[in-house]
Structures are given as structure tokens and as C-alpha cells.
Amino acid sequence: MKRDSFLKLSSLSLAALVTPSLWEKLLAGTDNKINLRDYFTWDDEQVITLAENIFDKCIFHKVMPPEGTLKHQWIAPGGGYKGQWIWDTMFVTDLLSIFPGQKSVMHEVFQNYRDFQIRWNRVKPEYARDMIPCMIEPFNTDKWSEYPAYSQIPILAWGLEQIYKRNNDVELIKENLQSIEDFHEWYWRERDVTNIGMVSVGSYSGVIQHARFETYDFDGTLDHLKLTKHPNRNSEAEGAWYGDVLVTGNTAYLVMAEKCLVRLAKIGGDKEMIIRREARIHKSEEAVRKYMWDEESGIFLAVQRDTLEKIKEPSIGCWMPLYAGIPTKAMAKRMASVLGSKGWQTPLTVPTIPSDDPRYQSGGFWRGDVWPASTYQIVRGLKDYGYDDMAAQIADTLIENVLKNGVNERYDSQTGKGLGVDYLGMSCTLVTMMLEGISKKYKLGMKNK
């Protein structure tokens, strides 16, 4: 998920800050400006004020016009990062699709992913086809087939389903079902190289850090990651591209996305796709429960690919099976008790590494900091398993801190100080937590719903 730091200083990135956005277009004609107060209900004025700021700076200002390799409107993360990422974009489109007149933006955003698949497939061997990269950079006209040669957490199906829930756009589903299924098949083929039902990370560049960028950039479970050649393919043309650690986070995201794809296929009327996806789900859930669950730790742990030995170094990804609905009720109960323990209950939670871990740094980048997006995913999982009060306490504390310290990419888990990019796109998940009723103190509702 890394956006290379050099982009922040490049003139190309600076240009992204002055490119006309959707919101600026709306401002040009006051009659067309979206008034959030016409769409939402709230009990506290500071809630709607926060929502207005987030929609303005995290969402509306992130919609960009066609440029370079991005032939259609696209979503920028913010902070000088120039390109359309996967997970940032899905959180933004989820909330943008609430409003009328945005269907064309949704279609164009997903068209960008399909366009990349098509041109990638033209130049790549069969095993590599159908990848969707971590980010599509508009200025990258020459090296796009070499960088980024890695993907990102596979939540496109989740984003597509969220949009459908907001605007009932069946045509968007039909346009993208096959493309996303193809992406899922690439993920299983190229990241589940032992065909056990759990995925690793990797990169066709052979650069270890590029592989780590497929998940949380500096995920603590990948400190000892190695890239190897494919264990079951014997081709001199292939390099050491495949990670030797099976990660909980990306595996859980893929299972979650498969479940979304099943529901989307039902809407699209594709019965055969439903059968294919349900088989994938069943196999993976069984593997995750069997090999990744650690009763002593009370969480799911990453495992070594070739030995299936658990890696006793927890990180934020260990909680994501909750979000995917993988744990049994007994497992979820154990997880909730562990989440309430001292190591995970920092003043601002959920830290990306527990505070009683020697690697913990309260403001460290994926080393103990707190991110709105990952926090949203965890509290959504808690609520789905019936732990409403715990989910609300985490969400309320985070939102209260945001009201005090502003909207940021991430936060120091001890002091609550804002870190990283102001108004990063995926920090819009702060609104999602209120809108989905996860927060009890800060309430935001939809009118006429």
C-alpha cells in the first residue's frame, strides 16, 4: 500500500494538487453544490461539521479528471500521491455513491481497473494475467508493466457491493463481475502457490519491500519475509517473486471479497460463478481456522508457507478474519477478550502492533500507530459478531480524538497526535463508522431511509 515517498516531492505529484476536482466543479455553480445537510440526520452539530469536512476534503476533492494512462475519471488518495489505488479508492467510492449524479464516476473508476487488466494481459504470460496493481499512475506511460508489479488488498468486490447498496446500480455489477472474478483467480493462483487456501504477498519485480506493499507497508508479521521462486512451476523465465509467509490480513480480505462476489453474482444472475466462489470460500475458511488460529494468543497468526509454522509476532492483520466472518463464535469471543487486554488497549486503539511487543512504537508507521481504515474494519467485524459495546468504545474514542486533533492518515496510539497526510481519502471511514451505527456517541443517519 506504499506510495513512494519521492512522489511527494515530484513536480508530477504537485500537479495533482492543482488538478480540477469534482468538488471544484460543483463549487463553480452554487446551484449544483451538494448540501450534506439535505441527506443526513445528526444529534450533535460537531458530527455534521466533521462529516462536511471529510466529504469535502477526503471525498469530493479526490475525484480527478482523465489524465495520462487513466482514461477516465479517477480517485486520488491525497497528500501528493498521484494515482488510483485499490483500497483508498473503494472507501471513497462507497461514500461518494450516496449522492445522485455520481453513477458515471463509479463506472469510470472501475473502467480504469478493467483497462489496466486488458493492457497488462497483452504483454504478460498466462500465469500473470488479470492482476490489478496496487496503483495506476497516470504519468507512468512507459514502465507500467514493470512497476508496480504487485497488487494490494483485494477489496474491489467489497467496494462494488457497497456502491450497489447505496445506488442500486445493477449495470455496474454486470460490467465488472467477470473482471473481478478474474482478479480473484489471479490472487489465488499467484499468491496461494501451494494451493492450501491461504495467500501470501509477492511482486514480479523481485523486490521484497514491493511485496510488503501488497499489504500493510511494514506489517510486523513480514519482518522475516523472503521471496522464492514458485515452488511448483519450473520456468527459467520466472524469478524469486513469491513470499514465504501466508498472511492473515490479505487472506481474510480475499475471503470477504469472495463473499461479496457471491452476493453480486446472485444479483447478476450468474449461478456458475456462485458455485466457483463458494468453493473458494469454503476451502479458505477451513484452512484459516485450522492453520492460522492460535488459541493461546487468541488471534489468527500468519504462518510460514512451506512448514505452516505459526509466526508468533502479531500485527493489525491478525484481527481481519473478524471482518471477513471467518471465526467461529467461540473464536470471536476469545478474540474480543484479547482485544480488551493491556497490549491492545492503548489510549487510542487499535494499534497496528500491541504495546507490549518489543517492536511497538506509538507513532511508528504500521508499528503501533492507529489508522481509521483498519480500525473501521475491526470494529465492523466486532459489531457483526455482536460486540457492539466494544466496537462503539473504540470508534467513539477515535472520533473524539479526531474532533480534537483533526482528520489525518494515522495517529499516535498514546498521544492521539495526528500523523501523516491530512485528509487522506481513506480516512473517510470515520464517517462510515458513524453512518453504519458503530459509534454510539457520534450518530449520523440517512434521511428517507
N, C-alpha and C positions, 0 to 999 in steps of 0.2 A: 504494500500500500504506500510505499515510499514515493514522495515526489522529490526528485533530485534537488538538492539544495542549490545547485548552481542556477537552476531556473529562476530562483528568486531574484538573482542579480542580472539576469539577461535582459536585453532590450526587448526580446520577443515576449518575455513574461510581463514586462512593464506595459507592453502594448495591450495585454489582456485587461489591464485596469482601466483603460480608457475606451475599450470597445463598447459600442452602444448595447445596452442590455434591454431585456423585455420591460423592466420597470421604468427605465428612462423613456422608452417609447410610450408607455402608459402615462407618464408624467407630462408628456408633450401635449396631451389632450385631457384636460381635467375631467371632462365628462366621462372618459373611459377608465379613469383610475379606479382600481379595486379598493373598496372600503371594507376592511375586515369586519368592522362592527355590524355590517349588514348580514354577515354569515355566521357569527359566533355569539354564544352567550357566556357570561362570566359573572362571578360574585365579587371579584376584587379588581379594582381599576389597574393595579400593577400587573395583573395577569394579562389583560388585553394589551396593555402598553408593551409588555415584553413580547407578546405574540406579534404585534405590529412591527417591532424592531427586527425580530427574527425573520418574518416573512419578507420584509423589505431587503435586509442585508444578506440573509442566508439563502433566500429562495429567488425572489424576483430579480435581484441583481446578478444572479448566476446563470440566467438564460442568455446565451450568446448567439449571434447570427452566424450563418455558414462562413467557414474560413478554411482555406487550405485543404487538407485531407478530410476535414469534416464538412461534407457537402450539404449538411442540413443543420438546423438549429441544435445547439448542444449545451450541456451543463458544465460550467466551470466550478471547481471546488472553492476558489477564492485564494487570497493571500499570494497572488502572483503565480500560482500553479496553473499552467495552461494546458488543458486537455480534458477529455471526458473520461473520468474514472468509472469504475463499476459501483462500488458501494456508496460513495458520496452521492452519485447521481440518483440511485434508487431512493435514498431518503428524501432527496429534494423533490423528485417527481411525484412521490407519494403525496406530499402536501400540496404541491402545485396543482395536482389534478382535481383538487376540491372545487376549483373555480371554473365557471363556464368559459368557453372560448379557448381552453388550453389543450384540447384534444390534438390539435395539429402539432403542438410542441412534443407531446408524448410520442406520436407517430414518428416524428423526425429524429428524436433522441434514439429510439430503438432501431430506426433505419441505419443510423451510424454504426451500430454494432453489427448489423447484418452486412453492411457494405464492407466492413473490415474482414469479416469471415470470408466473403467472396474473393477479395483480392489476396488474402492470406492463402486460401486454398489453391489459388492458381500457381503459387510458387513453392508450395511445401509438399513434402512426401505424405502419403496417405495417413500414416500414424499421427502426424502433427496437425492434420486438418481439423477445422472447426473451433480452434481456440479463439477466445475473445480476450484481448490483452488487458492488463492492469489499467492502462490508459491509452487513449488515442490522441496523439498530439497533432494539432492542425499544421504546425510548421514542419513536421517530420515527413518530408516528401521523398527522401532518398533511403533512409535507414530503418524504415518502419518494419521491414521483415527481419531485422536483426535486433532491434531494440524498440519497445520492450519485448523480449522473447519469453515472457512469463505472464501469468494471468493474475487473478485476485479472488477474493472470497466470492463464491458463486451464488449471488443472491438476485440475479436478474428475474428469475421466476417469481420470487417474493415481490419484487418491485412491480412486476406486471400484474400480479394478483391484487396488490394494494391499489393500483390505479383503477382496476376494474371495480373494486369495491367502492371507489369514490365516484366514478363516472359511467359505469356500465358499458364501457366501450368494447363490445364483442369483436369488432373488426380488428382492434389492436391485438387481441388474443390470437385470432386466426392468422394474422400476419407473422406472428413471432413464435408460435408453438414449435414449429419444426426447427427453427434456428436455435432455440434454447435447448430443445432436446438434444440436438447435435452437440451443443456446447457441453451439456452434461455427460454425453458419451465420451467426448474428448477428455473430460475431467477423470472419469473412471479409468479410461484406457491409459492415460499418461501420468496419472498420479496414484492410482491403485495398481501398481505394476506387478504386485504379487497376487492380485485378484482375490483379496480376502474381504474387501468391503470397507476399507478404511484408507483415506488418502493422505499423501504427503504433499510436499511442495517441490518445486523444481524450476529450472529455466534452461531453455535451449542455448543460452549464452554460456552456460557452464560456470557462471559467477555465483558463488554461494549467497552473497547478500541479495542478489536479484531473486533467488529462490525464496529467501526470507520475506521479500516484499510481497509474496503472494498471500501472506497472512499478516499478522501484526508485525510491523517492520523489525522490531528487535524482541520478538517473543522469547521469553526466557526458556521455553522448552526446546528451543533450537540453537542453544549456545554451542552444542557439540555436533551440529548438523554436518554431514558430509554428503557430497554429490557423487554418485556412482554411475556407471553405465547401466543400461536396462538389464535386469537380471535374467530376462527370458528372451531377449532378442539379441541376435549375434550379427551386428552390422558394423562394418568398419567406418561407415559414414556417420555413425552416431557417437556422441561424446558422453562425458560424465554429466548428465543432465538431471538425474533423478535423486531426490532426497531420501536419506535412510531413516527418517523419523516420520511416523504416522501421527498426524496432529489431530487433536480433538476439535479445535475450532473449525477448520475447513471441512472436516468430515461431517460435523454437525450442520454446518451451513448447507452442505450439499444434500443431506437428508431432508432438511427443512425445505429446500428448494424443490426437491423431488415431490414432496407432499403438495406443495403449491402447484407444481406442474400437473399432478393428478387431477386436482380440482379444476384447473384451467382446461385440461383435456376433456373433462366432463362437460364443461360449458361449450367447448369447441366441437363436441361430438366425436372425438377420436377414441374409440374403445380400445383399439390395439395399443395406443400409446399408454393408456391407463394400465394395461396389463404389464407392459415393459417397465414402467416406472415403479409400480408396486413391487415387482420382483427385486428391483434395486434397493428399494426402501427396506424390505424385509431382511435381505442379506446384510445390509449395513448395520441396521439396528441390532441384529443378533451379534454381529462382530464387535460393535462398540460396547455392548453390555458385557460380553464375555471377556474381551481383552483389555479394554480401557478402564472399566470400573474398578476402583480400588476402595474397598470397604474401610480399610484403616484410615486412609486420607479423607474418605467421604466425598470424593470427587472423581471425575474421569481424568485419566492421565494419558499423556502421549506415550507411545510405545516405539521401541526400535523395530524397524521394518522387517529385519531378517530373523530376529530372535523372539519378537513380541514381548520383550522385557519392558516393564513399565519404567518410565523416566520420572523419578521422584522429585521433580522440580516444577511445581505448579505455576500456572500463569492464568491470565484472564480467559484464555481459550478453554480452560477446564470447565467453565460454567456454561458454555454454549450448548451442550446437549439439552439443557433445560429449555432453551429457546426452540430447539427442534422437536421437543416432545419425546425424547429418547428414554429418559429414566423411567423405571417403574415408580409407583407411588412410594414404595419403601426407600428407593434410592433418592428420590426427590426430598423426602423427609430428612434423610441423612445429610444431603447437600445443604438444606436450609439451616440445619444445626451448625454445620461447619462455617457457612457464610456468616453466622452470628458470632463466631469465635473472634478472639482478640486480633489475630493476624489479619483478618479480612475486614474487621470493623475499625478502620481508620476514621478520623473525624469526618472526612469526605470519602465515600465509598461508592463503587467497588474499585480498589486499587488494582492495577494490572499485574502486580506481584504482591503477595502478602507482606505485611510489615515485619513479621518475624523471620523472614527469609534474608539471608546474608546479602543477597543481590539487590535488596529493596533500596530505592531512592525515592523519596516522596514526590519529587518533581521529575524523576527520570523518565525519558521517552520510552514508553511501554515497560518501564522498570519500577513502577509504583505510582504512576500518575493516574488520573481518573479522566475518562473520555465520555462525553454524553452519549455517543452512539453505542458503545459497548455496554454502558450502564443501562440504556434503554432495552437492549436485547436481553440482559439478565433479568431485569425487573419484569419485563413482559413474560419471560419464562416462569418466574416465581408466581406471578398472578395467574397464569394458566394452570398452575398446579395447586392453586387455592391459597397461596401465601400472600394474600392481599395486603395485610398489615406490614409485613416486612418489605414488600415491594414499594408500598406507599412511603414508608420511612426513608428508604434510600432515595426515592425520587424527590420527595419533599425537601430533604436536606440538600440535594444537588441544586434544585431550582432556587431555594433560598440563598444558596451561595452565589448562584448566577445573578440574582437580583442585587446582590452586594458587590460582586466583583466583575460583572459583565459577561457577555457571551464570548467564549473562547473555544479554541480547538480542544484544549485539555486543561486540567487543573492539578495543582499540588494537593496530594491527598491528606496532608497535615494542616496546611495553612489555608487552603482553598484559593490560593492565588491563581489567577488566570495565566495560562502558558500557551505558547504557540500562536496560531493565526486567529485574529479577531474575526468573529462571524464566519468561521469555516462552514461550508454548506451543510455538512452532515451534523453539525451542532443543532440543526433544526429539529432533531429528535427530542429536544427539550419540549417543544410544542407537542410532539407526538405523545409524550408521556402524559401530558395534561389532557389531550384530546381523547386518548383511549381510557381515561379514567383510572390510570395507575396512580397518579398523585391524588391524595385526598384533600390536601390543604389548598392546592392551587388548581382550580377547576376551570376547564374550558370546554364548552359544548358546541354542537352544531345546531343552528336554527332549522326548524321544519324537518327534523329527523326523529 
